Amino acid sequence: MKRPSRTHNGGPPLDDDHRPPWGKGDAHRFLHWQRAYRVAWKPPSHDVALMRLERAERLGLTYREYTLEILERGIHLQAEDAERVAAIKANRRKKRAPSQPP
């Protein structure tokens, strides 16, 4: 990468290689989704985080998987939800499979 000159104003490059973070789409929509993501994944209180972590570990899930289930479906998984927990774990294996060597 070429070093900017002394009189450079620090703005974005004007060549074709520069792309904004939202790509070719609508910046307004990107910013709304970005804010919604931040609000949804805002750290909960310490006690709530510990409770979720304990429940997730009891079910064999990660904290993120357990919290995602709450955010997506509004369900606090329990031991009786063994079928849904198994589906989450199976999906986890599918995502990891391509990265493993054959």
C-alpha positions in Angstrom: 0.0 0.0 0.0 1.3 3.4 -0.9 1.9 5.9 1.9 -0.2 9.0 1.7 1.5 12.3 1.0 2.0 15.0 3.5 -0.9 17.0 2.2 -3.3 14.1 2.2 -6.6 14.8 4.1 -7.1 11.2 5.4 -10.3 10.6 3.4 -11.2 7.4 1.6 -9.4 6.6 -1.6 -11.1 7.7 -4.7 -10.1 4.7 -6.9 -12.6 1.9 -7.8 -11.2 -0.5 -5.2 -12.9 1.3 -2.3 -16.3 -0.1 -1.2 -18.3 1.1 1.7 -19.1 -1.4 4.4 -22.7 -1.8 3.1 -21.5 -2.8 -0.3 -23.8 -1.9 -3.3 -27.0 -2.0 -1.2 -28.9 0.7 0.7 -26.9 2.3 3.4 -30.1 3.1 5.4 -31.0 -0.6 5.6 -27.4 -1.6 6.5 -27.3 0.9 9.4 -30.7 -0.2 10.7 -29.6 -3.9 10.7 -26.3 -2.9 12.4 -28.1 -1.1 15.2 -30.7 -3.9 15.6 -27.8 -6.4 15.9 -26.1 -4.3 18.5 -29.3 -3.9 20.5 -30.1 -7.7 20.3 -26.6 -8.8 21.4 -26.2 -6.1 24.1 -24.6 -7.8 27.1 -27.2 -8.8 29.6 -26.8 -8.2 33.3 -24.2 -10.4 35.1 -26.7 -12.6 36.7 -28.7 -13.2 33.5 -25.5 -14.0 31.6 -24.4 -16.6 34.3 -27.9 -18.1 34.3 -27.8 -18.5 30.5 -24.3 -19.9 30.6 -25.2 -22.5 33.2 -28.3 -23.6 31.3 -26.4 -23.8 28.0 -23.6 -25.9 29.6 -26.3 -28.2 31.1 -27.7 -28.8 27.6 -24.3 -29.1 25.9 -24.7 -25.9 24.0 -22.6 -22.8 23.8 -23.7 -19.5 25.3 -24.2 -18.1 21.8 -26.3 -21.0 20.6 -28.5 -20.8 23.7 -28.9 -17.0 23.5 -29.6 -17.2 19.7 -32.5 -19.6 20.4 -34.0 -17.1 22.8 -33.6 -14.2 20.4 -34.9 -16.1 17.3 -37.7 -18.2 18.8 -38.3 -16.7 22.2 -37.7 -20.2 23.8 -35.7 -20.8 26.9 -34.6 -24.4 26.2 -35.0 -27.0 28.8 -34.1 -30.7 29.2 -37.5 -31.6 27.7 -36.5 -29.9 24.4 -34.0 -32.6 23.6 -35.1 -32.8 19.9 -34.4 -29.1 19.3 -31.1 -29.3 21.2 -30.1 -32.3 19.0 -31.0 -30.3 15.9 -28.8 -27.4 17.0 -25.9 -29.7 17.7 -26.4 -31.4 14.3 -26.3 -28.0 12.6 -23.1 -27.2 14.4 -21.5 -30.3 13.0 -22.6 -29.3 9.4 -21.0 -25.9 9.7 -17.7 -27.4 10.9 -17.5 -30.2 8.4 -16.1 -28.3 5.4 -13.2 -26.8 7.3 -12.0 -30.3 8.4 -9.5 -32.0 6.1 -10.8 -34.9 4.1 
